[in-house]
């Protein structure tokens, strides 16, 4: 037994040594991504005089919530807009786009991947073409198309419910589900609607979580479209308002950092809620690939 365990122990050490560079690379990359976020959080808690003072912001003895109270006080009137209203606009728009998008895009993907109908291949080809078209390329034509509907909530919602990337992600996941499941359900008398809602949807929680997170990230951070379509302060989402807030003179960088933390915090919460299904979706996609 000792003779057998020694080589295996040497092999495990060799494998561990070979993985050290990979782990070190991942650690360094993770720190590079986390460093700006950590600095933003520390600067939001540090005194105003230390906001741009480098590592001085990490002196926990000086931390406090004065920057957050300053943001709330600065955005508490009709002339400046109310902080709660900016959150309400962003929350309403994002939840509506995510919720309606999950239903519409998953149904479209189900029709493309599981149903046979004339023109399906052409529709899928059009979806793939839309994936390579950046939003900036169509923003100006959309601005003129919807110009009469500026300064409304629905103009921030309706154009983004249908999403080519979401349809493609659902399509890829649905295509991996065995068609024998559909055939067995049809033999039991189930139609397409029942198969979709009772079988496909419950089996696709990782796909729904992945699309929900990606859509939430994109919509919560939307900036270009509100810049074009929203001039009413009462309808500004958070990303647009933080740009206005940061442009005020003299700039209060500590409060800007606090506003940034408030903007990022909901994204972190949503990811923590859906992370298990999101990881499952990514893992299953990798295995299929």
C-alpha positions as CSV (number, residue, x, y, z in Angstrom):
1,X,0.0,0.0,0.0
2,X,2.9,2.4,0.8
3,X,4.4,1.7,-2.5
4,X,1.2,2.5,-4.3
5,X,0.4,5.7,-2.3
6,X,3.8,7.3,-2.9
7,X,3.5,7.6,-6.7
8,X,-0.1,8.8,-6.4
9,X,1.0,11.4,-3.8
10,X,3.8,12.6,-6.2
11,X,1.3,12.7,-9.0
12,X,-1.2,14.8,-7.0
13,X,1.6,17.2,-6.1
14,X,2.6,17.5,-9.7
15,X,-1.0,18.2,-10.7
16,X,-1.3,20.8,-7.9
17,X,2.0,22.5,-9.1
18,X,0.7,22.6,-12.7
19,X,-2.5,24.3,-11.5
20,X,-0.8,27.0,-9.5
21,X,-0.3,29.3,-12.5
22,X,-3.9,28.9,-13.5
23,X,-5.1,29.7,-9.9
24,X,-2.7,32.7,-9.7
25,X,-3.9,34.0,-13.0
26,X,-7.6,33.7,-11.9
27,X,-6.7,35.4,-8.6
28,X,-5.0,38.3,-10.2
29,X,-7.8,38.7,-12.8
30,X,-10.4,38.6,-10.1
31,X,-8.5,41.3,-8.1
32,X,-8.2,43.5,-11.1
33,X,-12.0,43.3,-11.6
34,X,-12.8,43.8,-7.9
35,X,-10.3,46.7,-7.3
36,X,-12.4,49.5,-8.8
37,X,-15.6,48.2,-7.0
38,X,-13.7,48.0,-3.7
39,X,-12.3,51.5,-4.2
40,X,-15.8,52.9,-5.0
41,X,-17.3,51.4,-1.9
42,X,-14.4,52.6,0.3
43,X,-14.5,56.1,-1.3
44,X,-18.2,56.3,-0.7
45,X,-17.6,55.7,3.1
46,X,-14.5,57.9,3.4
47,X,-14.5,61.6,4.2
48,X,-14.9,64.0,1.2
49,X,-11.3,65.2,1.5
50,X,-10.0,61.6,1.1
51,X,-12.2,60.5,-1.9
52,X,-9.4,61.0,-4.4
53,X,-6.5,60.4,-2.0
54,X,-5.7,56.9,-3.1
55,X,-5.2,54.3,-0.4
56,X,-6.3,56.8,2.3
57,X,-9.9,55.8,1.5
58,X,-9.3,52.4,3.1
59,X,-8.8,53.9,6.5
60,X,-11.8,52.3,8.2
61,X,-11.5,54.6,11.2
62,X,-12.7,57.5,9.0
63,X,-15.6,55.7,7.4
64,X,-19.2,56.9,7.7
65,X,-22.5,57.3,5.8
66,X,-22.2,61.1,5.3
67,X,-21.9,60.7,1.5
68,X,-25.1,58.7,1.3
69,X,-27.0,61.2,3.4
70,X,-25.6,63.9,1.2
71,X,-27.0,62.2,-1.9
72,X,-30.4,61.8,-0.3
73,X,-30.3,65.5,0.8
74,X,-29.2,66.7,-2.6
75,X,-32.0,64.8,-4.4
76,X,-35.0,65.6,-2.3
77,X,-36.8,68.4,-4.1
78,X,-38.9,68.9,-7.2
79,X,-36.1,71.0,-8.8
80,X,-33.4,68.3,-8.4
81,X,-35.7,65.3,-8.5
82,X,-36.2,62.7,-5.8
83,X,-33.9,59.8,-5.3
84,X,-36.7,57.4,-4.6
85,X,-38.3,58.4,-7.9
86,X,-35.2,57.6,-9.9
87,X,-35.1,54.2,-8.2
88,X,-38.8,53.7,-8.9
89,X,-38.4,54.5,-12.6
90,X,-35.4,52.2,-13.0
91,X,-37.0,49.4,-11.1
92,X,-40.3,49.6,-13.0
93,X,-38.7,49.7,-16.4
94,X,-36.2,46.9,-15.6
95,X,-38.7,44.6,-14.0
96,X,-41.2,45.1,-16.9
97,X,-38.6,44.5,-19.5
98,X,-37.2,41.4,-17.7
99,X,-40.6,39.9,-16.9
100,X,-42.3,40.5,-20.3
101,X,-39.1,39.6,-22.1
102,X,-38.8,36.2,-20.4
103,X,-42.3,35.4,-21.6
104,X,-42.1,36.8,-25.1
105,X,-38.6,35.6,-26.0
106,X,-39.0,32.1,-24.5
107,X,-42.2,31.6,-26.5
108,X,-40.5,32.8,-29.7
109,X,-37.5,30.4,-29.0
110,X,-39.9,27.6,-28.3
111,X,-41.6,28.1,-31.7
112,X,-38.2,28.2,-33.4
113,X,-36.8,25.1,-31.7
114,X,-39.7,22.8,-31.1
115,X,-42.4,23.6,-33.6
116,X,-42.4,23.0,-37.4
117,X,-43.8,25.8,-39.5
118,X,-43.0,27.5,-42.8
119,X,-40.4,30.2,-42.6
120,X,-38.8,29.0,-39.4
121,X,-35.4,28.8,-40.9
122,X,-35.7,32.4,-42.3
123,X,-36.9,33.7,-38.9
124,X,-33.9,32.0,-37.2
125,X,-31.5,33.5,-39.7
126,X,-33.0,37.0,-39.1
127,X,-32.5,36.5,-35.3
128,X,-28.8,35.5,-35.9
129,X,-28.3,38.6,-38.1
130,X,-29.8,40.9,-35.4
131,X,-27.2,39.5,-32.9
132,X,-24.4,41.3,-34.8
133,X,-26.2,44.6,-35.1
134,X,-25.1,46.9,-32.2
135,X,-27.8,49.1,-30.6
136,X,-25.9,52.2,-31.5
137,X,-26.4,51.5,-35.1
138,X,-30.2,51.6,-34.8
139,X,-30.5,54.2,-31.9
140,X,-30.9,57.2,-34.2
141,X,-33.5,55.6,-36.5
142,X,-35.4,54.5,-33.4
143,X,-35.2,58.0,-32.0
144,X,-37.0,59.4,-35.1
145,X,-39.4,56.5,-35.2
146,X,-40.5,57.0,-31.6
147,X,-40.0,60.7,-31.3
148,X,-43.6,61.5,-30.6
149,X,-43.6,59.2,-27.6
150,X,-40.7,60.8,-25.7
151,X,-40.8,61.3,-22.0
152,X,-42.9,58.2,-21.2
153,X,-42.3,55.1,-19.3
154,X,-43.5,52.7,-22.0
155,X,-41.0,54.1,-24.5
156,X,-38.3,52.8,-22.1
157,X,-40.0,49.4,-22.0
158,X,-41.7,48.3,-25.2
159,X,-38.7,48.6,-27.7
160,X,-36.6,46.2,-25.5
161,X,-39.1,43.4,-24.7
162,X,-38.1,41.4,-27.8
163,X,-34.4,40.7,-27.7
164,X,-32.5,38.6,-30.3
165,X,-29.8,37.5,-27.7
166,X,-32.5,36.3,-25.3
167,X,-34.3,34.4,-28.1
168,X,-31.0,32.8,-29.2
169,X,-30.1,31.7,-25.6
170,X,-33.5,30.2,-25.1
171,X,-33.3,28.5,-28.5
172,X,-30.0,27.0,-27.7
173,X,-31.2,25.6,-24.4
174,X,-34.6,24.3,-25.7
175,X,-32.8,22.6,-28.6
176,X,-30.9,20.5,-26.1
177,X,-34.0,19.1,-24.5
178,X,-34.8,15.7,-26.1
179,X,-37.7,15.7,-28.5
180,X,-38.9,12.4,-27.1
181,X,-40.3,14.3,-24.2
182,X,-42.6,16.3,-26.5
183,X,-43.6,13.1,-28.3
184,X,-44.5,11.4,-25.0
185,X,-46.5,14.4,-23.9
186,X,-48.4,14.4,-27.3
187,X,-49.3,10.8,-26.8
188,X,-50.9,11.8,-23.5
189,X,-53.0,14.4,-25.3
190,X,-50.9,17.5,-24.5
191,X,-50.8,20.3,-27.0
192,X,-48.0,22.8,-27.7
193,X,-49.1,25.3,-25.1
194,X,-49.4,22.6,-22.4
195,X,-46.0,21.1,-23.3
196,X,-44.4,24.6,-23.1
197,X,-45.8,25.6,-19.8
198,X,-45.9,22.3,-18.0
199,X,-42.7,20.6,-19.4
200,X,-40.3,23.0,-21.1
201,X,-40.5,25.9,-18.7
202,X,-40.0,23.9,-15.5
203,X,-37.0,22.1,-17.2
204,X,-35.4,25.4,-18.3
205,X,-34.9,27.3,-15.0
206,X,-31.1,27.7,-15.7
207,X,-31.9,29.3,-19.0
208,X,-34.5,31.6,-17.5
209,X,-32.1,32.7,-14.7
210,X,-29.3,33.4,-17.2
211,X,-31.5,35.4,-19.5
212,X,-33.0,37.3,-16.5
213,X,-29.6,38.3,-15.1
214,X,-28.2,39.3,-18.5
215,X,-31.4,41.3,-19.3
216,X,-31.4,42.9,-15.9
217,X,-27.7,44.0,-16.2
218,X,-28.3,45.5,-19.7
219,X,-31.5,47.3,-18.8
220,X,-30.5,48.5,-15.4
221,X,-27.5,50.1,-16.9
222,X,-29.2,51.5,-20.0
223,X,-27.9,55.0,-20.7
224,X,-27.9,55.9,-24.4
225,X,-31.7,55.4,-25.0
226,X,-32.8,57.4,-22.0
227,X,-30.4,60.2,-23.1
228,X,-32.1,60.3,-26.4
229,X,-35.7,59.9,-25.2
230,X,-36.0,61.3,-21.7
231,X,-35.7,65.0,-20.8
232,X,-38.3,65.0,-18.0
233,X,-36.4,64.8,-14.6
234,X,-39.3,62.8,-13.1
235,X,-38.7,60.0,-15.7
236,X,-34.9,59.7,-15.5
237,X,-33.5,56.2,-14.7
238,X,-30.6,56.0,-12.3
239,X,-27.8,55.8,-15.0
240,X,-29.0,59.0,-16.6
241,X,-29.4,60.8,-13.3
242,X,-25.9,59.8,-12.0
243,X,-24.4,61.4,-15.1
244,X,-26.4,64.6,-14.4
245,X,-25.4,64.4,-10.7
246,X,-21.7,63.9,-11.5
247,X,-21.7,66.9,-13.9
248,X,-22.8,69.4,-11.2
249,X,-20.2,71.9,-10.1
250,X,-18.3,71.7,-7.9
251,X,-18.3,67.9,-8.2
252,X,-18.8,66.1,-4.9
253,X,-16.9,62.9,-5.7
254,X,-17.7,61.2,-2.4
255,X,-21.4,61.5,-3.1
256,X,-20.9,60.4,-6.7
257,X,-19.2,57.3,-5.4
258,X,-22.1,56.7,-3.0
259,X,-24.6,57.1,-5.8
260,X,-22.5,54.5,-7.8
261,X,-22.8,52.0,-5.0
262,X,-26.5,52.5,-4.8
263,X,-26.6,51.9,-8.6
264,X,-24.6,48.7,-8.4
265,X,-26.1,47.2,-5.3
266,X,-29.4,45.9,-6.9
267,X,-27.4,44.2,-9.6
268,X,-25.4,42.3,-6.9
269,X,-28.5,41.3,-5.1
270,X,-30.2,40.0,-8.2
271,X,-27.1,38.0,-9.1
272,X,-26.9,36.5,-5.6
273,X,-30.6,35.4,-5.8
274,X,-30.2,33.7,-9.2
275,X,-26.6,32.7,-9.2
276,X,-27.2,29.0,-8.7
277,X,-29.4,28.7,-11.8
278,X,-27.1,31.0,-13.7
279,X,-24.1,28.8,-13.0
280,X,-26.1,25.7,-14.0
281,X,-27.1,27.4,-17.2
282,X,-23.5,28.3,-18.1
283,X,-22.3,24.8,-17.1
284,X,-24.9,23.1,-19.2
285,X,-24.1,25.4,-22.2
286,X,-20.4,24.5,-21.9
287,X,-21.2,20.8,-21.8
288,X,-23.4,21.0,-24.9
289,X,-20.8,23.1,-26.7
